[in-house]
């Protein structure tokens, strides 16, 4: 049996009693030195399930300001391992990913972190095309933290979602995907993206002209450049359906691309609505 990696896997949760057994079970007993569940006041059996599976549980209460959940954990419960991997409860590590992870960390002295890729499920099946899901969720402890955005109650999201870690050092890529098994239905998808659209709009107005903008990735810079244009929705549709192969998923790919276009069109409309008020302030 291989030795555990010098790695902490941190799982931010709220009411994830149903998903946690599969998530922690997929990690296995010999991959990481520590598994930590960061709970935001769950009202189901999340805490009991986590503890029964051998995970450490830390409790988080957000006050509406910086830091949010992941940065709070890094600052107040800093991992004692060399690496930290943030994993959602509906994300499952595959054998192929774990094998590549071991190789990457064994040879990873030159890297501060790694971009990770995830499967995307929509209407009950995995998508073959469309925008890929990628996150910078694995990095060296002490190499940095998630972007600082002073929200002061304008967001209801207690965890970093679209914020990226800002790291000092070279960033690599792990190619095998983590299985993101989100089967909570279209209602959850719509509600989640409505909250994201509100957050993205406020974040753009808050940070576009601030020092935080210098840490944006090139993808963020492109996205925020397009946000003031009504063509951002059609641009994302064409990118998802045509350029990135969403057409391979037939009607599901078309629906997914249309919802992606609607999401960014909503952000454009929110910006148009809020901009006059901001200019008058």
N, C-alpha and C positions, 0 to 999 in steps of 0.2 A: 504494500500500500504506500503510495507516495506521501511525502511529508506535506503538511498544509503550507500554503503560500504565506508570505509575510504580508497579509492582506486582511483588511476589515471590510465586510460587506454590510452596508448600512441600508436599511429598508424603511423609508418614511411611509407611514400608514395612517389611515383613519377608517375604521369599520371595514377591515379587510380579513375578518375571520375566515371567510370562505376561500380566499385566494392564498393565504399564507402557507397552509400545509404543502400545497403544490410548489410554491416558490422556494421555500426553504428545503423541501425534499429534493428539488432539482439541483440545489447547490451541492448537496452531499456532505458527508461527514469529514472529508479530508481535503477540501479545497482551500478554505480560509481559516485563519486563526480565530477570528471573531465574527459573529453575526449579531448585529444590533438592530433592534426594531425601534424606530422613533415614532411614538404615538401621539396623535393630536386629539386626545379626549374621546377615544372610541366609546360608543355606547353598546357595542355588541361584545363578543367574546375574544376580540383581537388580542388583548393583553394576555389572557389566560392561554390562548392557543400558542402565542409566541413563546411564553415561558415553558409550556409543556414540550415544545420542540427544541428547547435548550438555548434559545436566543436571549440576549440581554435586552431589557426594555428600559428606555428612557422616555420621560414624559415632557411634552412640549406644549406651551401655551403661547400663542402669538398675540402681541400687543398692538398689531397693526403697523409696526414700524420695522426698520432694519435692526437686526437680521431676521430673515425668515428661516424656515426649518432646517435646511441643509447647512447654511452658514452658521446658524445657532449651534448645531451639533458640532461642527468643526471647531468652533470657538470655545464651547463650554464642555464638550466631552471629546477632546482631540484623540483620534485613534493612536494607539501605541504601536501600530504596525507601519511599515514603509509605504503601503499603498492603501487607498480606499476606493471602493466601488459602490456607487449609489444605485440601488436596484428597486424598482417598483414592485408591489406585491403581485401584479399580473404579468411580470416578466420572468421567464423561465430559462435558466442556463442550459444549453444543449451540451452534449458530450463533445461535439466538434468545437464549440466556443471554448469550453473549459480546457481542451487540449491546446488550442492556440493561445489562450490566456497564459498557461504555464510557460510556453515557449517565449511569449512576449515579455513577461516579467523576469524570466531568467536572463534575458538579453537586453533588459530595458534600462540599463544605467544611463544611457544617453537621452532618455525621454522623461518629460515631466508629466505626461498623460497620454491617453489613447482615445481616439474617436471610436465609438461603438455603433454597430448597425442592428436594426430590429426588424422583425417581420411585422407586417401591417395586415390586420383582419378587418373586413368590412362586410356587413350583411352576412356574417357567419362563416366567411371563407377567407383564406389568405389571398391577398392581392399579388398578382405577378408584376404589375407595372404601377405607375403613379409615383408621386414624390416619395423618396425613401425617407425612413425615419432614422436619424442619426443623432447621437448625443455624446458630449464629452463628459462621460460619467465615471471614468476611471482615471485617477491621477495620484501622483506622489503626495503624501501628507506633508503639508508645509509649502508646497509649490504654488499655492494660491487658493482662492475661494471664488464663489459665484459673484457676478457683478453686483455692486452696491447700487441699489435704487431706493431712494428715500420716498416711500409711498404715503406715509402719514394718513392712513385710513382710506385712501381712494381705491384700494384694491381689496377684494375679499379672498384673494388667493394666499394662503398661509405658507405655501411652499414655492421655491423657485421653479418656474415652468419653462419660460422662454429665455431666462437668464442663462448665460454661458459662464463656465468657470474662466477666470482670467489667470493664466498660468505663466510662470517664468520658466522658459525652457522649451525644448523641441517637443512637438506633439506627433505621435504616431497613429497608426490605424490597425485595428483588429478586424479582420474581414468576415469571419463567420458570425452569423447573426444570433442575437438573443431572441427567443420566441416570445413576442408580446401578445399574450392571449387575452385581449380585451373584448369580452362578449357581452357587455352591459347594454347593448341595444342602441338604436338610433336616437331614442329620447335622451339617453345619457350623452351621446355624441353631440347632439344639438345644444343641450344645456351647457356642456363643458366648453364648446367653442363660442357660445354666446359670452360666457365669462372671459374667455381668452381674448375675444374681440374688444371687450370693454377695457381689459388690462393693456392690450397692445396699443390702443388709442391713447390712453392716459400716459403710458410709458413713452410713446413717441413725443407727445406734447411736453412731457417733463424732461426728457433727456436729449432730444435732437440737437439742442444748441449748448449742451453741457459738456463737462469734461468726460462724462461716461461714454460719449460717442466715440472717443478715440480708441476704445477697447472693442468696438464692434468688429465682428468677422466680416469678410467681404460679402457673404450672403446677407447678413443683416444690413450692410450699407446699401446693397442693391434693393432689398425689400423696402427699406425706409425711403429710398429715393423714389420708388414707385408709388408710395402710399398716397401721395397727393394727386395722383392721376386716376381718373375713372377707369382707365384701361388696366388697372392692376388685376381686377377680377378676370377679364378675358385673357390676360397674359398668363396668369396662374392656371387657368383652364387649359390653354394650349400647351403649356409646359407639362402638365400632368397627363393629359389625354394623348397628345401626339408625340412630343419629344421624349417623354419618359415611359411610353408604352402602356398607358392606361387602357388603350383600345383593346389590349390583349385580354382584359377582364370583361369584355362585353358590356352589358347593361350596368353591372356593378361598377366597372371602371368609369363609365359615363356619369353615373350618379355621384361617385366619389369626386370626380373632377368638377362637376357642377357645384357640389357643396364647398369644395375648396375655393372656387371662384366666388361663391356667395359670401363666404367668410371674409375674404379680402375686400369685396364690395361693401360689406357692412362696415368694415374699418374705415374705408374711404368716406362713407356717408357720415359716420360719427365724427370724423375729422372736420368735414364741411360744416357740420352742425355746431361743433364746439369752437371752431377757430374764431368766429366773430366775437364770441364772448371773451375768449382769451385776449384778443387784440384790444378789446375795450377795457380790459382790467388794468 
